[in-house]
Structures are given as C-alpha cells and as structure tokens.
Amino acid sequence: MIPTYGWIGLLVAAAMIGCDGDASRRAAAEAPPRPATERGRVVFLGTSLTAGLGVDPEQAYPALIQAKLDSAHLPYEAVNAGVSGETSAGALRRIDWLLRQPVSVLVIETGANDGLRGLDPDSLRSNIQAIIDRANQQSPKPKIVLAGMRALPNYGLKYARKFSAVYPDLAEKNDLPLVPFLLRDVAGVGAMNQADMIHPNPSGQRVIAETVWKVLEPELEGP
C-alpha cells in the first residue's frame, strides 16, 4: 500500500529541492576524493533523504550507520554521497567519480525526485541498471544494496505501480539485496518528518537507519 497521508504539497516543493540540488552537485563535483584508509568504504549514493537535508550531518542515517559499524567493530567507513534534488540521471552522472576509490558496498538510494517530477519509470529503471553495471565493472566489484522507493498517487495508480515495481524487478534481475521501501514507517508520519512533510527529522532518520541496517549488515564481513 502506498502511504499518502501528509504528503501534501510535495510536487510544489520538488522545484525547491531541485534548486538545492544544483548547489549540492557543484559541491560534490568540486570536492577532492577522500584519502584512502585501511577500512572498507560503504558509499551511500542518494538524494536529500540520504544527505540529511534539514538535520545535522551526524543525524543523517549514514552517520547513524557509522555508529552501528563502530559498535559492531566492523572496519568500514560510511560515506554519505547524498545530493539534494538529484534524479537518477544525476546519480548516474556522478557514479564514475564516486567509484574512483575502491568501494566495498554501494547503497543505491535514488528515484524519489524522479517520482516527484513524474519522470518515466523506464528511464529510472535504465539509470539504476547503468549504475549497477558501472559498479560491476570495478575490480574488485563492490557489493550492492538497492533501496526501494514509492511514488505518490498524483500521477495515477498505474504510474505509481510501474514506478514501485522498478526496484524489486532490478533486485531480482541483478540478484541484489533490497530494502523494499526506504521510508517504511516514516513516510506520511508527522512525528517522523520535518514541517515540510518531505524530509525525515532526526527520529525519522533513526528509523531509516534501522531499516537499512537490517539489509546492510548481512552484506558486511567482519575484521
């Protein structure tokens, strides 16, 4: 079932999110590569949901995942590669830059802004598949975790169903672990979101971290 309560005004806000994305993309493109470390890198490729727009950096779910990694004594660095306003096409344009250094696990969270703007789900599918293909060309290949997203019903039930099907279809095709819905127990819940009812607040980010961790943890190797 597609949660809808409280997601009012998202299409209007999408334009604002896109403006934020332009600046974020420039910053990402200009930022120097991270220095190599002895730890593996878990890279979270994502949108503002991953970037943690509106919350402190340490409250975004990738930082919370880092705390879980440290508590479990797992030798990984969680890299927050979220960009506000980015579509799947933008994520595809960035992937080669992100893979310049070895990646142990790539978590792909993209598509939320595609859905807000009513972009073609076939293009979403193609872009995510291309990201997966680029990652699989690396040596060694990173493990990949795909995070699912759902579309609002604004563009009709047919569109929403076609959009939502992209993620399980790609996970099955590529034999990938899947987070069925990144915003499970967060979307449409007032206590879990900021005033815009788009971006999770710290409580919502904690829920997302738990949702992602359940799928991510089995993919991580111990020291």
N, C-alpha and C positions, 0 to 999 in steps of 0.2 A: 504494500500500500504506500502511495506517495504522500508523505506528510506535507500539508499545505498551511496549517494554522499558523498565523503570524508572519507568513512570507509575503506580506502585502507591501507593495512599493519596490520590489526588488528590481523590476525592469527599469524603473526610473533611476535607481541607484547604480545600475550597471554602467551607465555612462560615466558616472563619477569614479567608479572603480577603475575603469579603463584609463582615465587621466592619471590616476595614481600609478598605474602600470607603466606608463611611458617613462616616468622618472625612475621607477624601480629597475626597469630594463636597462636604462642607461647606466645606473649604478652597478648593476650586475656585470654589464659588459666591460666597465672600466676597472672593476675590482681585480687586483692581482690574484693569481692562483694561490691557494693555501699551500704552505710548505708541507713537504712530505713528513709523515710521522710513522712511528712503528705500529700505530694502531690502524686497523682497517677503517674504512670510511663508509658510513651509511648515509647516503645522499637522498634527501627528501626533495624531489622535484615537484613543485606545486604552485598553487595560487595564493591569494591572500589568506586562505584558510590555513595554509602551512606557514606562510610568512608571519602570521600572528598579528595582522593589522588591528590596531586599536588596543593591544595589550603589550606589556613589557616583553622584551625578547625572551627572558627566562621563563615566561608563562606560556609561550607557544609550544605546541605539542612536541616538536622535535627536541626542544630543550628538556622537556619532561621525559622524553625517551632517553636522552643522555643520562639523566639521573637514574633511570632504571638500568641502563647499561653499566653504570658505575657501581650501583648497588649489587648487581649480579656478577661483578668483577669480569665483565666481558670487554675485551680490548678493542673497542670501537669508538670512533668519533662520529657523532651525529651532526651532519652538515645541513643547515637549513637553506635550501635553494628555492624558497618560495618567492614569487613575484606577484604583487597585487595587480589584478586586472588582466592577467595573462590568459590567453586562449591556448588550446592545444597546439595551434600552429606556432605560437610564440615559444612554447615549451620545446617543440621540435627544433626551432632555430637555435635554441640555447644548448641542446644536448651535447653537441660536439665539444663545446667549451667546457662543460661540466665533466666530461669524460677525459679531459687532458691529463688528469691524475687518476691513478687506479681507484676503482670503486668496488667495494666488497658487496654492498647491497644497494640497489637503486629502488627507492619507493616512488612510484609514479602516481601523483595526485593531480589530475588535470581534467578539464571539461566543465567545471562549474560555470565559467564565464561563457563557454560555448552555449550552454543551456540557457543562461540568462538572455543571450542575444538571439536565441533561436537559430543558431548555426546548424548546418546539415550534419546529422549524426554520422552519415557516411564519411564525411571529412574528419570528424572526430575519431572514428574508427581507424581511418588511414593514417592520421597523425600519430596516434598512440602506437599503432603497429610499426610505424617507421622509427619511433623512439626505441621500441623493443629491439628492432633489427639492428639499430646503431649500437645499442648496448651489447648485443650478442656478437658483434664484430670485434669487441675488445678482447685482449689476451692478457691476463685471464678474464673470462667473462664474469660480470657481476651476477649475483642472484637478483631477481627482480620480484618486487611485490607490487601488485596493482590495487589501487584504492578506487572503489566504485563511487559513482555519483548518480543522483537522480535529477530529472528535470521537473520544473514546475508545470502545472497543467495549463498554463496560459496559452500555449501553442497547440493545445488539444491533446486528448488522451493518446492518439496514435503517435504523435511526436514523442510524448513522454515515454511510452513503451519502447519505441525504437531507440531512443536515447539510452534508457536504462539498460537495454539488452547489450549494448556495446561492451560493457565491462565483463560480465560473465562469459560472453562469447569469446572475447580476446583471451581471457584467463584460461578457458578450456583449450582454445586453439594452440596457445603457447605453453601450456602446462605450467601456469603461474599460480602461486598462492594469491588469493583475492580477499581484500577487505570489502565485503558486499556493499556497504554504504558508509562512507567516512563519517557522516553526520548522524549516525544512528543515536537515538535518544538525545540529540541536540537540536536538530532542525525543527523549527517551529515551537520550541520550548522557551518561553520568555526568560526563565531563570538561568538559561544556559547561553543567552545571547546578549550582545550589546544593544543599545537603544535602536539601532538600525534594523535589528532582527535579521541581519545578514551574517555578521561576523561573531563567532563564539567569544564569550567572555572567558575569564580565567577558569571558571567552573566548567564551561563547555570544552575548553582546551584539555582539561584533565580527563574528561570523558573520552574525547578523541584519542588521547594518548593511550588509554586503556584499550580502546577498540583496535588501534593499530598494533599495539604491543602483543595482543593475543595471536596475531597472524605473523608478526615480525620475529618474535622470539624464537620460534622453532627453526627459523632460517639462519640463526646465528650460531657460529661454532665457538666453543669455549677456548680458553687460553691454550 
